Amino acid sequence: MTGVLALQGDFAAHGRALDSIGEPWGEVRTTEDLANCTRLIIPGGESTTLGILLQLAGLDAAIGARFQSGMPIWGTCMGMILLAKEIEGSDQFRFGLLDVAVRRNAFGAQVFSFEQGFAMKPFDSPVHGVFIRAPIVTRCGDGVEPLAVVDEKIVAVRSEKILGTSFHPELTEDIRIHEFFLKF
């Protein structure tokens, strides 16, 4: 079963995408919920707030431990920020599991949110992304592969068992990225 972190953010949109492809999923709010999952999606939302909630729920250490034991994780937008090793200009909570540096709100404030099609590995046709106060990857460490670039900015990466996207595929009808993650 795929878990979707449900402490904050639009976790229900990921659930609808998983439903559309027949993938069993559950909301993750406790360490017990996490124990029932084989993979985890961390949705978009507000990263500072979620960092505090993760620590209060004990999920900060539990998610890190599950990743170390092989559980794949996908972070969208805020989720990618929390997975990053470095967040430019911030000492907020992060898992530090993905060897990248990210810049929050790299395309500007919410008023500058946009939708755009772009090329993304491994897909043969463009994907459609929704960018809402989206971060970008400014540095990729060893073993991190950029998967997509928009306006010369890295917006999707993969590192073995981690997928990071700065955009929200769950807000579109394109379920290919969800299907891609399920193969990790």
Secondary structure, 3 states (H helix, E strand, C coil): CEEEECCCCCHHHHHHHHHHCCCCEEEECCHHHHHCCCEEEECCCCHHHHHHHHHHHCHHHHHHHHHHCCCCEEEECHHHHHHEEEECCCCCCCCCCEEEEEECCCCCCHHHCEEEEECECCCCCCEEEEECCCCEEEEECCCCEEEEEECCEEEEEEECCEEEECCCHHHCCCCHHHHHHCCC
